[in-house]
């Protein structure tokens, strides 16, 4: 038996390339699925402490997409979809936009009417100030406004819209739940994400083939971790709109520790890319790198390896818009975050849907806390600025050119040198 070698984000560094544009001019537009373009190549994971309608709505207004988790009844998931699809599209429903010459009374009246606690003032096209209503949540509203200003410096938020001018949203499904698939499609969902821990399974492949054949929306398959998984799916299920790759890399995932099975996200992307390139389909069928991202550099490495987008839970879990519960510990605020194979998530699944049946007798996820980070706008602003800088170092000017970038293996000594060193901090 030949023993494979797996590499992960810490094993490689981005090789600096010749830059032809300034980092601020790097275009982050990419594909979430065959027919859905996103303007920010970072999407949210379908986890019950991460993505429900509030986060999906905020991300769609900023130009990305959220995947509503399936740890709820069909009716509740449909409601989540409808709430996003029926909401106003502009990012200025997150923070009010006002002219400097408008009377303060008029601005505060509009803020009250909209239920918004902050406004950004403009003098012509330039930002001239922020107005924040006093109250217990004034810090949150100030952060939201100031973060939007930071984002505007890097990127003009463009809402992600369908053909009818409604915000886009995706939803996670079981490959065996035909009722849910039909209900979500009727509700107007834009994409279905097959949500299985190990999707390289003959029964899953067979069910996915039926779903793809009988639905009009894009179907994304995951999770897989090998070249052979991609080849098997494309030989048996015509019309797949994307693959979600990576097994066991998530910060809350115990799969590798409990079962010994592991497909690091970076390696999974490289294997999936190789399969698609053999078929002449890389770039036509998008790859979503899922899990294990600790910083924006990891995301950039996944994109250079061949991914079209990165899916994350932890980097977004601290946002105000996530459904995770807020917890105060020692004067600091955190939000609940858990894996979908954790005990709490499993128990919720069977409480929400009495027709669900457990498929495994072990837990493959943990529960914990992540620091509260305020509005998701602030997180997205950091991700956009960081990704543009990282891809600029690689010599890329857009996502497709990033695929021509290089990654280099790095030694343990190199990893230490790459960190701050020889300083007392």
VEXDREN-2710 file (C-alpha; in Angstrom, 1 decimal):
% VEXDREN-2710
k/r/px/py/pz
1/UNK/0.0/0.0/0.0
2/UNK/1.2/3.4/-0.9
3/UNK/1.0/6.0/1.9
4/UNK/-0.2/9.4/0.7
5/UNK/1.2/12.7/2.0
6/UNK/-1.4/15.3/3.1
7/UNK/-0.5/19.0/3.2
8/UNK/-2.4/21.7/5.0
9/UNK/-2.3/25.5/5.2
10/UNK/0.7/25.7/7.6
11/UNK/2.8/23.5/5.3
12/UNK/2.9/26.0/2.5
13/UNK/3.5/29.7/1.8
14/UNK/2.3/31.9/-1.1
15/UNK/5.2/32.5/-3.5
16/UNK/5.4/36.3/-4.3
17/UNK/4.6/36.9/-8.0
18/UNK/4.9/39.9/-10.3
19/UNK/2.1/42.3/-9.5
20/UNK/0.4/44.0/-12.4
21/UNK/-2.3/45.9/-10.4
22/UNK/-2.4/47.5/-7.0
23/UNK/-3.9/45.3/-4.2
24/UNK/-6.9/47.6/-4.0
25/UNK/-7.7/46.9/-7.6
26/UNK/-7.7/43.1/-7.3
27/UNK/-11.1/41.8/-8.5
28/UNK/-12.6/39.3/-6.0
29/UNK/-15.5/38.3/-8.2
30/UNK/-15.8/34.5/-8.4
31/UNK/-18.3/31.6/-8.7
32/UNK/-20.2/29.9/-5.9
33/UNK/-21.8/27.5/-8.4
34/UNK/-22.1/27.2/-12.1
35/UNK/-24.8/29.8/-12.4
36/UNK/-24.2/32.0/-9.3
37/UNK/-21.5/34.6/-9.2
38/UNK/-20.4/36.2/-6.0
39/UNK/-18.5/39.4/-5.5
40/UNK/-16.7/38.3/-2.4
41/UNK/-15.3/34.7/-2.5
42/UNK/-16.1/33.9/1.1
43/UNK/-19.5/32.2/1.9
44/UNK/-21.0/31.1/5.2
45/UNK/-21.3/27.5/6.4
46/UNK/-24.6/25.8/7.0
47/UNK/-24.2/25.5/10.8
48/UNK/-26.9/26.1/13.3
49/UNK/-24.8/28.7/15.2
50/UNK/-23.7/30.5/12.0
51/UNK/-26.2/30.8/9.2
52/UNK/-29.9/31.6/9.5
53/UNK/-31.7/34.4/7.6
54/UNK/-30.1/37.4/9.4
55/UNK/-26.5/36.5/8.4
56/UNK/-27.6/35.3/4.9
57/UNK/-29.4/38.6/4.4
58/UNK/-26.4/40.7/5.5
59/UNK/-24.0/38.7/3.3
60/UNK/-26.2/38.9/0.2
61/UNK/-26.4/42.7/0.7
62/UNK/-22.6/42.8/0.7
63/UNK/-22.2/40.6/-2.4
64/UNK/-21.8/37.1/-0.9
65/UNK/-24.2/34.2/-0.1
66/UNK/-25.2/32.4/3.0
67/UNK/-26.2/28.7/3.2
68/UNK/-29.1/28.2/5.6
69/UNK/-28.5/25.2/7.8
70/UNK/-30.9/22.2/7.8
71/UNK/-31.0/21.7/11.5
72/UNK/-34.6/22.9/11.5
73/UNK/-38.0/21.9/10.2
74/UNK/-38.8/22.2/6.6
75/UNK/-41.2/25.0/7.4
76/UNK/-38.6/27.0/9.3
77/UNK/-36.0/26.6/6.6
78/UNK/-38.5/27.7/4.0
79/UNK/-39.4/30.8/6.2
80/UNK/-35.7/31.6/6.4
81/UNK/-35.4/31.6/2.6
82/UNK/-38.5/33.7/2.2
83/UNK/-37.2/36.3/4.7
84/UNK/-34.1/36.8/2.7
85/UNK/-35.8/36.8/-0.7
86/UNK/-38.4/39.4/0.4
87/UNK/-36.0/41.8/2.1
88/UNK/-34.8/45.1/0.6
89/UNK/-31.6/44.6/-1.3
90/UNK/-29.4/47.6/-0.5
91/UNK/-26.7/47.6/2.1
92/UNK/-28.1/50.9/3.2
93/UNK/-30.8/49.0/5.0
94/UNK/-28.0/47.9/7.4
95/UNK/-26.9/51.5/8.0
96/UNK/-28.7/54.7/7.0
97/UNK/-27.2/56.9/4.3
98/UNK/-27.8/60.7/4.7
99/UNK/-26.6/64.0/3.2
100/UNK/-24.7/66.4/5.3
101/UNK/-27.2/69.2/4.7
102/UNK/-30.2/67.1/5.8
103/UNK/-31.6/68.3/9.1
104/UNK/-30.7/66.1/12.1
105/UNK/-34.3/65.8/13.0
106/UNK/-35.1/64.3/9.6
107/UNK/-32.2/61.9/9.8
108/UNK/-33.1/60.6/13.3
109/UNK/-36.8/60.3/12.2
110/UNK/-35.7/58.1/9.2
111/UNK/-33.5/56.0/11.6
112/UNK/-36.4/55.4/13.9
113/UNK/-38.7/54.5/11.0
114/UNK/-36.2/52.0/9.7
115/UNK/-35.2/50.6/13.1
116/UNK/-31.5/51.6/12.4
117/UNK/-29.2/53.0/15.0
118/UNK/-26.6/54.7/12.9
119/UNK/-26.2/56.8/9.8
120/UNK/-23.3/57.7/7.6
121/UNK/-23.2/61.3/6.4
122/UNK/-22.0/62.2/2.9
123/UNK/-20.7/65.5/1.5
124/UNK/-20.9/64.9/-2.2
125/UNK/-19.3/61.5/-2.6
126/UNK/-17.1/61.8/0.5
127/UNK/-17.9/60.5/4.0
128/UNK/-18.1/63.4/6.4
129/UNK/-19.3/61.8/9.6
130/UNK/-21.4/59.3/11.5
131/UNK/-24.5/59.7/13.6
132/UNK/-25.3/57.1/16.3
133/UNK/-28.3/57.0/18.5
134/UNK/-27.5/56.8/22.2
135/UNK/-28.5/53.6/24.0
136/UNK/-27.2/50.3/25.2
137/UNK/-26.3/49.1/21.7
138/UNK/-24.6/52.3/20.5
139/UNK/-21.2/50.7/20.3
140/UNK/-22.6/48.1/18.0
141/UNK/-24.2/50.6/15.7
142/UNK/-21.0/52.8/15.7
143/UNK/-19.0/49.7/14.8
144/UNK/-21.4/48.8/12.0
145/UNK/-21.2/52.3/10.4
146/UNK/-17.4/52.6/10.8
147/UNK/-16.9/49.1/9.3
148/UNK/-19.0/49.9/6.3
149/UNK/-16.9/53.0/5.8
150/UNK/-13.8/50.8/5.9
151/UNK/-15.4/48.4/3.4
152/UNK/-16.3/51.2/1.0
153/UNK/-12.6/52.1/0.8
154/UNK/-11.8/48.6/-0.6
155/UNK/-14.9/47.6/-2.3
156/UNK/-18.3/49.0/-3.3
157/UNK/-20.8/46.6/-1.9
158/UNK/-22.9/45.2/-4.7
159/UNK/-25.9/43.1/-3.6
160/UNK/-26.1/39.6/-4.9
161/UNK/-29.4/39.4/-6.8
162/UNK/-31.3/36.9/-8.8
163/UNK/-32.9/37.5/-12.2
164/UNK/-35.9/39.1/-10.5
165/UNK/-33.9/41.5/-8.5
166/UNK/-34.2/39.6/-5.2
167/UNK/-31.3/38.8/-2.9
168/UNK/-29.8/35.3/-3.4
169/UNK/-29.7/32.6/-0.7
170/UNK/-28.7/28.9/-0.6
171/UNK/-29.9/26.1/1.7
172/UNK/-28.4/22.9/3.0
173/UNK/-30.3/19.6/2.3
174/UNK/-30.0/15.9/3.0
175/UNK/-29.8/14.0/-0.3
176/UNK/-32.6/11.8/0.9
177/UNK/-35.2/14.5/1.9
178/UNK/-37.2/15.0/-1.3
179/UNK/-39.9/16.9/0.6
180/UNK/-37.4/19.5/1.7
181/UNK/-35.9/19.8/-1.7
182/UNK/-39.3/20.5/-3.3
183/UNK/-40.4/23.0/-0.6
184/UNK/-37.1/25.0/-0.8
185/UNK/-37.3/25.1/-4.6
186/UNK/-40.9/26.4/-4.4
187/UNK/-39.8/29.0/-1.9
188/UNK/-37.3/30.4/-4.4
189/UNK/-34.0/29.1/-3.1
190/UNK/-31.1/29.9/-5.5
191/UNK/-28.9/26.8/-4.7
192/UNK/-29.1/23.6/-2.8
193/UNK/-26.0/22.4/-0.9
194/UNK/-26.0/18.6/-0.3
195/UNK/-24.8/18.5/3.3
196/UNK/-23.2/15.2/4.1
197/UNK/-20.0/14.6/6.1
198/UNK/-18.8/11.9/3.6
199/UNK/-20.6/12.3/0.3
200/UNK/-18.4/9.8/-1.6
201/UNK/-21.1/7.2/-1.0
202/UNK/-22.9/5.1/-3.6
203/UNK/-26.3/5.9/-2.0
204/UNK/-25.6/9.6/-1.8
205/UNK/-24.4/9.7/-5.4
206/UNK/-27.5/7.9/-6.6
207/UNK/-29.8/10.3/-4.7
208/UNK/-27.9/13.4/-5.9
209/UNK/-28.2/12.2/-9.5
210/UNK/-32.0/12.2/-9.0
211/UNK/-32.1/15.6/-7.3
212/UNK/-30.0/17.2/-10.1
213/UNK/-32.2/15.7/-12.7
214/UNK/-35.5/16.8/-11.1
215/UNK/-34.6/20.3/-9.9
216/UNK/-34.1/23.6/-11.7
217/UNK/-31.7/25.2/-9.2
218/UNK/-28.0/24.7/-8.9
219/UNK/-27.0/21.6/-6.8
220/UNK/-23.6/21.7/-5.0
221/UNK/-22.3/18.4/-3.5
222/UNK/-20.3/17.9/-0.4
223/UNK/-18.3/17.1/1.4
224/UNK/-15.7/15.2/-0.5
225/UNK/-11.9/14.9/-0.2
226/UNK/-10.4/13.0/-3.1
227/UNK/-9.9/13.1/-6.8
228/UNK/-11.8/9.8/-7.2
229/UNK/-14.8/11.3/-5.5
230/UNK/-15.0/14.1/-8.2
231/UNK/-14.6/11.6/-11.0
232/UNK/-17.2/9.2/-9.6
233/UNK/-19.8/12.0/-9.3
234/UNK/-19.2/13.4/-12.7
235/UNK/-19.5/10.0/-14.3
236/UNK/-22.8/9.2/-12.6
237/UNK/-24.6/12.6/-11.9
238/UNK/-24.7/14.9/-14.9
239/UNK/-25.3/18.6/-14.1
240/UNK/-23.6/19.0/-10.7
241/UNK/-23.1/22.8/-10.2
242/UNK/-20.2/22.6/-7.7
243/UNK/-18.3/20.6/-5.1
244/UNK/-17.7/21.4/-1.4
245/UNK/-14.3/19.9/-0.5
246/UNK/-12.5/19.1/2.7
247/UNK/-13.2/16.6/5.5
248/UNK/-12.2/17.0/9.2
249/UNK/-10.4/20.4/9.0
250/UNK/-13.0/22.5/10.9
251/UNK/-12.0/24.0/14.2
252/UNK/-15.0/22.3/15.9
253/UNK/-14.6/19.0/14.0
254/UNK/-13.6/15.8/15.7
255/UNK/-13.9/13.6/12.7
256/UNK/-10.1/13.1/12.2
257/UNK/-9.6/12.5/15.9
258/UNK/-12.5/10.1/16.5
259/UNK/-12.5/8.2/13.2
260/UNK/-9.0/8.6/11.9
261/UNK/-10.4/9.8/8.5
262/UNK/-9.1/13.2/7.3
263/UNK/-8.9/15.1/4.0
264/UNK/-7.3/18.5/4.8
265/UNK/-9.0/21.3/2.9
266/UNK/-5.9/22.3/0.9
267/UNK/-5.1/18.8/-0.2
268/UNK/-8.8/18.2/-1.0
269/UNK/-8.8/21.3/-3.2
270/UNK/-5.6/20.2/-5.1
271/UNK/-7.1/16.7/-5.7
272/UNK/-10.4/18.0/-6.9
273/UNK/-8.7/20.5/-9.1
274/UNK/-6.6/17.7/-10.7
275/UNK/-9.8/15.7/-11.4
276/UNK/-11.5/18.7/-13.0
277/UNK/-8.5/19.6/-15.1
278/UNK/-8.4/16.1/-16.5
279/UNK/-11.9/16.6/-17.6
280/UNK/-11.4/20.1/-18.9
281/UNK/-13.9/21.4/-16.2
282/UNK/-11.8/23.4/-13.8
283/UNK/-13.3/26.9/-13.6
284/UNK/-16.5/25.6/-15.1
285/UNK/-17.5/23.5/-12.0
286/UNK/-16.6/25.6/-9.0
287/UNK/-14.8/24.2/-5.9
288/UNK/-15.8/25.5/-2.5
289/UNK/-12.9/25.0/0.0
290/UNK/-14.6/24.2/3.3
291/UNK/-13.1/24.4/6.7
292/UNK/-9.9/24.9/8.6
293/UNK/-9.4/28.6/7.9
294/UNK/-7.8/30.5/10.8
295/UNK/-7.0/33.7/8.9
296/UNK/-7.3/35.4/5.5
297/UNK/-3.9/33.9/4.4
298/UNK/-5.4/30.4/4.6
299/UNK/-8.3/31.5/2.4
300/UNK/-5.9/32.9/-0.2
301/UNK/-3.9/29.7/-0.2
302/UNK/-7.1/27.7/-0.9
303/UNK/-8.0/30.1/-3.8
304/UNK/-4.5/29.8/-5.3
305/UNK/-4.8/26.0/-5.0
306/UNK/-7.8/26.1/-7.2
307/UNK/-10.9/26.9/-5.2
308/UNK/-13.4/29.4/-6.4
309/UNK/-14.8/30.3/-2.9
310/UNK/-14.0/29.5/0.7
311/UNK/-16.7/28.4/3.1
312/UNK/-16.2/29.3/6.8
313/UNK/-18.1/29.0/10.0
314/UNK/-15.6/30.1/12.7
315/UNK/-14.5/33.3/11.0
316/UNK/-18.1/34.5/10.9
317/UNK/-19.5/32.9/14.0
318/UNK/-18.7/35.9/16.2
319/UNK/-20.9/38.2/14.2
320/UNK/-24.0/39.9/15.7
321/UNK/-26.1/38.4/12.8
322/UNK/-25.4/34.8/13.7
323/UNK/-27.9/32.8/15.8
324/UNK/-25.3/31.7/18.3
325/UNK/-26.1/32.8/21.9
326/UNK/-24.1/35.6/23.4
327/UNK/-22.2/34.7/26.6
328/UNK/-20.3/37.1/28.9
329/UNK/-17.1/35.6/30.5
330/UNK/-14.8/37.6/32.7
331/UNK/-16.0/40.9/31.3
332/UNK/-15.6/39.8/27.6
333/UNK/-18.5/38.8/25.3
334/UNK/-18.4/35.6/23.3
335/UNK/-20.9/33.8/21.0
336/UNK/-21.7/30.1/21.0
337/UNK/-20.2/28.0/18.2
338/UNK/-20.6/24.3/17.7
339/UNK/-20.1/21.6/15.1
340/UNK/-23.0/20.1/13.3
341/UNK/-22.0/16.7/14.6
342/UNK/-21.7/17.9/18.2
343/UNK/-24.1/16.6/20.8
344/UNK/-26.1/19.9/21.1
345/UNK/-26.5/20.1/17.3
346/UNK/-27.6/16.5/17.0
347/UNK/-30.1/16.8/19.8
348/UNK/-31.6/19.9/18.2
349/UNK/-31.9/18.2/14.9
350/UNK/-34.1/15.4/16.3
351/UNK/-36.1/17.8/18.4
352/UNK/-36.8/20.0/15.3
353/UNK/-37.6/17.1/12.9
354/UNK/-39.1/14.0/14.5
355/UNK/-38.6/12.2/11.2
356/UNK/-34.9/12.4/11.4
357/UNK/-33.0/9.3/12.3
358/UNK/-29.5/9.1/13.7
359/UNK/-27.0/7.6/11.2
360/UNK/-24.0/7.4/13.6
361/UNK/-23.6/6.6/17.3
362/UNK/-20.7/8.9/17.9
363/UNK/-20.1/12.6/18.1
364/UNK/-17.8/14.1/15.6
365/UNK/-18.0/17.8/16.7
366/UNK/-17.4/20.0/19.8
367/UNK/-19.1/23.0/21.3
368/UNK/-17.3/26.2/22.4
369/UNK/-17.2/30.0/22.3
370/UNK/-15.7/32.5/19.9
371/UNK/-15.1/36.2/20.6
372/UNK/-18.0/38.5/19.7
373/UNK/-17.0/40.7/16.8
374/UNK/-20.0/43.0/16.2
375/UNK/-21.6/43.4/12.8
376/UNK/-20.6/41.0/10.0
377/UNK/-19.8/44.1/8.0
378/UNK/-16.6/44.5/10.1
379/UNK/-15.6/40.9/9.5
380/UNK/-16.2/41.2/5.7
381/UNK/-14.3/44.5/5.6
382/UNK/-11.2/42.7/7.1
383/UNK/-11.6/39.7/4.8
384/UNK/-11.8/41.8/1.6
385/UNK/-8.8/44.0/2.5
386/UNK/-6.8/40.9/3.5
387/UNK/-7.6/38.9/0.5
388/UNK/-6.8/41.7/-1.9
389/UNK/-3.4/42.1/-0.2
390/UNK/-2.7/38.4/-0.2
391/UNK/-3.6/37.9/-3.9
392/UNK/-1.7/41.0/-4.7
393/UNK/1.5/39.4/-3.3
394/UNK/0.8/36.3/-5.4
395/UNK/0.7/38.5/-8.5
396/UNK/-3.0/37.9/-9.1
397/UNK/-5.5/40.5/-10.4
398/UNK/-8.5/38.3/-10.1
399/UNK/-9.5/34.7/-8.9
400/UNK/-8.7/33.0/-12.2
401/UNK/-5.2/34.5/-12.3
402/UNK/-4.7/33.4/-8.7
403/UNK/-5.0/29.8/-10.0
404/UNK/-1.8/30.4/-11.9
405/UNK/-0.1/31.4/-8.6
406/UNK/2.4/29.2/-6.7
407/UNK/2.6/27.7/-3.3
408/UNK/5.9/26.6/-1.8
409/UNK/6.5/23.9/0.9
410/UNK/7.9/25.6/4.0
411/UNK/10.1/24.0/6.7
412/UNK/9.5/24.1/10.4
413/UNK/12.3/26.7/10.7
414/UNK/10.7/28.7/7.9
415/UNK/7.4/28.7/9.8
416/UNK/9.1/30.1/12.9
417/UNK/10.9/32.8/10.8
418/UNK/7.6/33.8/9.3
419/UNK/6.3/34.8/12.7
420/UNK/7.3/37.9/14.7
421/UNK/10.5/36.9/16.5
422/UNK/13.4/38.2/18.5
423/UNK/11.2/40.7/20.2
424/UNK/9.8/41.2/23.7
425/UNK/6.1/42.0/23.4
END
